[in-house]
Amino acid sequence: MKLMRVMVSTENIKKEFARRLAERIEQMQDITAESLSEMLISSGILSERRVVQYCAICEFYDSIGQKTKTQTIKELSAKYSVSERVLIELTGRERRFSV
């Protein structure tokens, strides 16, 4: 019973978030991917750290097969200033980002 309440509550939160996000987007003059990203980061909805991690993970999956996983992680760690440990965790068996 308690688990069901959490699921319903989560769905309500998602709907409320979507509604509020839509209101903010409607207030924007020219909506571009860059302006939307900036709005999400500046409002605190997304953290810059998560955005950087997401970019590193996207590049990781784009480059699969070109180099070894270890070599790719070392390069992306240096490029994005994300620790190798974090990248290894994010590229583990389960994807934490939907890429």
N, CA and C atoms as a LAMMPS dump frame, in Angstrom:
ITEM: TIMESTEP
0
ITEM: NUMBER OF ATOMS
297
ITEM: BOX BOUNDS ff ff ff
-5.0000000000000000e+02 5.0000000000000000e+02
-5.0000000000000000e+02 5.0000000000000000e+02
-5.0000000000000000e+02 5.0000000000000000e+02
ITEM: ATOMS id mol type element x y z
1 1 1 N 0.824 -1.187 0
2 1 2 C 0 0 0
3 1 3 C 0.871 1.255 0
4 2 1 N 1.898 1.263 0.83
5 2 2 C 2.772 2.422 0.923
6 2 3 C 3.512 2.66 -0.396
7 3 1 N 3.958 1.572 -1.028
8 3 2 C 4.656 1.678 -2.311
9 3 3 C 3.749 2.309 -3.36
10 4 1 N 2.489 1.962 -3.38
11 4 2 C 1.538 2.52 -4.335
12 4 3 C 1.413 4.024 -4.159
13 5 1 N 1.387 4.507 -2.918
14 5 2 C 1.298 5.943 -2.659
15 5 3 C 2.499 6.671 -3.209
16 6 1 N 3.686 6.073 -3.059
17 6 2 C 4.915 6.689 -3.576
18 6 3 C 4.842 6.781 -5.091
19 7 1 N 4.366 5.738 -5.761
20 7 2 C 4.271 5.741 -7.222
21 7 3 C 3.291 6.811 -7.697
22 8 1 N 2.153 6.924 -7.05
23 8 2 C 1.164 7.935 -7.419
24 8 3 C 1.747 9.314 -7.19
25 9 1 N 2.392 9.487 -6.072
26 9 2 C 3.004 10.763 -5.752
27 9 3 C 4.065 11.133 -6.789
28 10 1 N 4.867 10.181 -7.199
29 10 2 C 5.889 10.431 -8.206
30 10 3 C 5.261 10.86 -9.53
31 11 1 N 4.186 10.214 -9.917
32 11 2 C 3.494 10.586 -11.157
33 11 3 C 2.94 12 -11.059
34 12 1 N 2.372 12.351 -9.916
35 12 2 C 1.857 13.704 -9.724
36 12 3 C 2.98 14.732 -9.805
37 13 1 N 4.109 14.406 -9.228
38 13 2 C 5.259 15.312 -9.275
39 13 3 C 5.732 15.496 -10.712
40 14 1 N 5.772 14.418 -11.466
41 14 2 C 6.191 14.513 -12.875
42 14 3 C 5.249 15.417 -13.666
43 15 1 N 3.944 15.253 -13.433
44 15 2 C 2.968 16.082 -14.136
45 15 3 C 3.11 17.55 -13.741
46 16 1 N 3.3 17.808 -12.452
47 16 2 C 3.476 19.177 -11.973
48 16 3 C 4.745 19.792 -12.547
49 17 1 N 5.821 19.014 -12.581
50 17 2 C 7.071 19.491 -13.164
51 17 3 C 6.876 19.845 -14.636
52 18 1 N 6.223 18.971 -15.383
53 18 2 C 5.982 19.21 -16.804
54 18 3 C 5.146 20.471 -17.014
55 19 1 N 4.135 20.656 -16.177
56 19 2 C 3.276 21.842 -16.29
57 19 3 C 4.082 23.116 -16.04
58 20 1 N 4.869 23.114 -14.977
59 20 2 C 5.666 24.305 -14.65
60 20 3 C 6.748 24.566 -15.687
61 21 1 N 7.343 23.506 -16.198
62 21 2 C 8.364 23.662 -17.237
63 21 3 C 7.736 24.243 -18.506
64 22 1 N 6.551 23.777 -18.855
65 22 2 C 5.853 24.302 -20.033
66 22 3 C 5.557 25.793 -19.866
67 23 1 N 5.17 26.205 -18.659
68 23 2 C 4.922 27.63 -18.401
69 23 3 C 6.185 28.448 -18.613
70 24 1 N 7.316 27.952 -18.102
71 24 2 C 8.585 28.675 -18.26
72 24 3 C 8.984 28.769 -19.735
73 25 1 N 8.788 27.685 -20.465
74 25 2 C 9.157 27.666 -21.88
75 25 3 C 8.295 28.65 -22.667
76 26 1 N 7.012 28.741 -22.339
77 26 2 C 6.115 29.673 -23.02
78 26 3 C 6.545 31.127 -22.826
79 27 1 N 7.198 31.423 -21.708
80 27 2 C 7.654 32.783 -21.421
81 27 3 C 8.929 33.15 -22.195
82 28 1 N 9.609 32.151 -22.736
83 28 2 C 10.859 32.409 -23.445
84 28 3 C 10.554 32.948 -24.834
85 29 1 N 11.377 33.897 -25.291
86 29 2 C 11.19 34.507 -26.605
87 29 3 C 11.544 33.525 -27.724
88 30 1 N 12.809 33.286 -27.907
89 30 2 C 13.294 32.37 -28.942
90 30 3 C 13.806 31.11 -28.273
91 31 1 N 13.11 30.024 -28.477
92 31 2 C 13.504 28.778 -27.832
93 31 3 C 14.443 28.013 -28.753
94 32 1 N 15.649 27.833 -28.276
95 32 2 C 16.63 26.996 -28.955
96 32 3 C 17.104 25.952 -27.945
97 33 1 N 17.795 24.942 -28.432
98 33 2 C 18.343 23.938 -27.515
99 33 3 C 19.281 24.606 -26.516
100 34 1 N 20.061 25.571 -26.993
101 34 2 C 21.002 26.267 -26.118
102 34 3 C 20.276 27.104 -25.061
103 35 1 N 19.238 27.844 -25.466
104 35 2 C 18.524 28.678 -24.49
105 35 3 C 17.756 27.822 -23.49
106 36 1 N 17.208 26.705 -23.947
107 36 2 C 16.509 25.799 -23.044
108 36 3 C 17.491 25.191 -22.045
109 37 1 N 18.648 24.771 -22.532
110 37 2 C 19.678 24.222 -21.645
111 37 3 C 20.099 25.249 -20.613
112 38 1 N 20.327 26.474 -21.058
113 38 2 C 20.735 27.542 -20.151
114 38 3 C 19.668 27.799 -19.094
115 39 1 N 18.41 27.802 -19.492
116 39 2 C 17.323 28.027 -18.55
117 39 3 C 17.26 26.899 -17.518
118 40 1 N 17.42 25.657 -17.949
119 40 2 C 17.363 24.526 -17.03
120 40 3 C 18.519 24.552 -16.031
121 41 1 N 19.702 24.953 -16.504
122 41 2 C 20.865 25.022 -15.62
123 41 3 C 20.762 26.22 -14.68
124 42 1 N 20.427 27.387 -15.223
125 42 2 C 20.379 28.596 -14.384
126 42 3 C 19.272 28.537 -13.337
127 43 1 N 18.203 27.804 -13.632
128 43 2 C 17.113 27.686 -12.656
129 43 3 C 17.392 26.595 -11.624
130 44 1 N 18.45 25.843 -11.823
131 44 2 C 18.805 24.798 -10.869
132 44 3 C 18.122 23.47 -11.118
133 45 1 N 17.358 23.368 -12.194
134 45 2 C 16.695 22.105 -12.499
135 45 3 C 17.741 21.052 -12.875
136 46 1 N 18.718 21.465 -13.654
137 46 2 C 19.848 20.599 -14.01
138 46 3 C 21.109 21.18 -13.397
139 47 1 N 21.962 20.312 -12.904
140 47 2 C 23.243 20.796 -12.401
141 47 3 C 24.261 20.734 -13.544
142 48 1 N 25.188 21.668 -13.538
143 48 2 C 26.236 21.663 -14.567
144 48 3 C 27.022 20.36 -14.524
145 49 1 N 27.218 19.825 -13.327
146 49 2 C 27.956 18.57 -13.177
147 49 3 C 27.258 17.446 -13.941
148 50 1 N 25.933 17.347 -13.822
149 50 2 C 25.195 16.296 -14.528
150 50 3 C 25.226 16.501 -16.04
151 51 1 N 25.189 17.752 -16.474
152 51 2 C 25.251 18.039 -17.907
153 51 3 C 26.601 17.604 -18.469
154 52 1 N 27.661 17.905 -17.744
155 52 2 C 29.007 17.513 -18.181
156 52 3 C 29.113 15.986 -18.218
157 53 1 N 28.599 15.324 -17.186
158 53 2 C 28.62 13.858 -17.168
159 53 3 C 27.832 13.293 -18.342
160 54 1 N 26.68 13.875 -18.621
161 54 2 C 25.85 13.416 -19.739
162 54 3 C 26.603 13.553 -21.066
163 55 1 N 27.271 14.689 -21.269
164 55 2 C 28.039 14.892 -22.498
165 55 3 C 29.158 13.865 -22.631
166 56 1 N 29.843 13.59 -21.521
167 56 2 C 30.923 12.599 -21.534
168 56 3 C 30.385 11.216 -21.869
169 57 1 N 29.245 10.862 -21.29
170 57 2 C 28.657 9.541 -21.548
171 57 3 C 28.174 9.433 -22.992
172 58 1 N 27.573 10.481 -23.51
173 58 2 C 27.149 10.462 -24.921
174 58 3 C 28.351 10.222 -25.83
175 59 1 N 29.438 10.942 -25.565
176 59 2 C 30.645 10.77 -26.381
177 59 3 C 31.222 9.37 -26.209
178 60 1 N 31.137 8.835 -25.001
179 60 2 C 31.615 7.472 -24.759
180 60 3 C 30.872 6.489 -25.664
181 61 1 N 29.543 6.54 -25.66
182 61 2 C 28.763 5.602 -26.466
183 61 3 C 28.908 5.868 -27.964
184 62 1 N 29.17 7.112 -28.343
185 62 2 C 29.42 7.422 -29.763
186 62 3 C 30.733 6.817 -30.243
187 63 1 N 31.691 6.637 -29.33
188 63 2 C 33.025 6.183 -29.742
189 63 3 C 33.282 4.709 -29.451
190 64 1 N 32.243 3.973 -29.09
191 64 2 C 32.419 2.533 -28.817
192 64 3 C 33.012 1.863 -30.053
193 65 1 N 34.015 1.031 -29.814
194 65 2 C 34.646 0.282 -30.891
195 65 3 C 35.845 0.977 -31.506
196 66 1 N 36.013 2.264 -31.267
197 66 2 C 37.152 2.98 -31.843
198 66 3 C 38.407 2.792 -31.001
199 67 1 N 38.24 2.723 -29.684
200 67 2 C 39.344 2.542 -28.746
201 67 3 C 38.868 1.619 -27.645
202 68 1 N 39.763 1.23 -26.759
203 68 2 C 39.34 0.405 -25.628
204 68 3 C 38.525 1.255 -24.664
205 69 1 N 37.718 0.586 -23.866
206 69 2 C 36.9 1.291 -22.878
207 69 3 C 37.79 2.084 -21.922
208 70 1 N 38.871 1.458 -21.479
209 70 2 C 39.781 2.118 -20.538
210 70 3 C 40.396 3.361 -21.145
211 71 1 N 40.862 3.252 -22.375
212 71 2 C 41.482 4.397 -23.055
213 71 3 C 40.465 5.516 -23.264
214 72 1 N 39.267 5.159 -23.675
215 72 2 C 38.211 6.154 -23.901
216 72 3 C 37.86 6.864 -22.599
217 73 1 N 37.723 6.117 -21.526
218 73 2 C 37.381 6.716 -20.226
219 73 3 C 38.475 7.665 -19.762
220 74 1 N 39.74 7.278 -19.936
221 74 2 C 40.856 8.157 -19.541
222 74 3 C 40.808 9.473 -20.323
223 75 1 N 40.572 9.398 -21.628
224 75 2 C 40.517 10.601 -22.461
225 75 3 C 39.327 11.492 -22.091
226 76 1 N 38.166 10.877 -21.902
227 76 2 C 36.973 11.657 -21.567
228 76 3 C 37.07 12.252 -20.165
229 77 1 N 37.716 11.545 -19.272
230 77 2 C 37.93 12.061 -17.92
231 77 3 C 38.734 13.356 -17.972
232 78 1 N 39.779 13.359 -18.775
233 78 2 C 40.609 14.559 -18.912
234 78 3 C 39.856 15.663 -19.658
235 79 1 N 39.142 15.309 -20.703
236 79 2 C 38.439 16.299 -21.517
237 79 3 C 37.33 17.003 -20.742
238 80 1 N 36.556 16.254 -19.966
239 80 2 C 35.384 16.807 -19.289
240 80 3 C 35.597 17.068 -17.792
241 81 1 N 36.788 16.78 -17.285
242 81 2 C 37.084 16.933 -15.851
243 81 3 C 36.088 16.152 -14.987
244 82 1 N 35.854 14.924 -15.376
245 82 2 C 35.011 13.996 -14.628
246 82 3 C 35.918 12.841 -14.221
247 83 1 N 35.844 12.427 -12.975
248 83 2 C 36.753 11.367 -12.53
249 83 3 C 36.505 10.071 -13.304
250 84 1 N 37.58 9.315 -13.464
251 84 2 C 37.472 8.035 -14.153
252 84 3 C 36.499 7.118 -13.415
253 85 1 N 36.522 7.156 -12.088
254 85 2 C 35.627 6.317 -11.289
255 85 3 C 34.163 6.609 -11.612
256 86 1 N 33.82 7.894 -11.717
257 86 2 C 32.441 8.278 -12.038
258 86 3 C 32.066 7.78 -13.428
259 87 1 N 32.958 7.95 -14.382
260 87 2 C 32.664 7.478 -15.743
261 87 3 C 32.514 5.965 -15.789
262 88 1 N 33.334 5.259 -15.036
263 88 2 C 33.208 3.797 -14.992
264 88 3 C 31.855 3.41 -14.406
265 89 1 N 31.457 4.085 -13.338
266 89 2 C 30.145 3.803 -12.735
267 89 3 C 29.01 4.108 -13.713
268 90 1 N 29.118 5.219 -14.431
269 90 2 C 28.049 5.621 -15.352
270 90 3 C 27.992 4.759 -16.609
271 91 1 N 29.097 4.112 -16.943
272 91 2 C 29.122 3.256 -18.132
273 91 3 C 29.055 1.788 -17.77
274 92 1 N 28.658 1.497 -16.534
275 92 2 C 28.546 0.118 -16.075
276 92 3 C 27.457 -0.633 -16.805
277 93 1 N 27.06 -1.736 -16.232
278 93 2 C 26.067 -2.605 -16.892
279 93 3 C 24.742 -1.895 -17.18
280 94 1 N 24.301 -1.083 -16.254
281 94 2 C 23.035 -0.363 -16.454
282 94 3 C 23.334 1.086 -16.804
283 95 1 N 22.75 1.565 -17.849
284 95 2 C 22.941 2.95 -18.233
285 95 3 C 22.18 3.847 -17.276
286 96 1 N 22.853 4.862 -16.764
287 96 2 C 22.178 5.787 -15.853
288 96 3 C 21.55 6.941 -16.621
289 97 1 N 22.033 7.159 -17.826
290 97 2 C 21.441 8.175 -18.69
291 97 3 C 20.854 7.44 -19.87
292 98 1 N 19.745 7.879 -20.361
293 98 2 C 19.166 7.307 -21.56
294 98 3 C 19.781 8.038 -22.742
295 99 1 N 20.665 7.37 -23.44
296 99 2 C 21.404 8.007 -24.54
297 99 3 C 20.905 7.443 -25.846
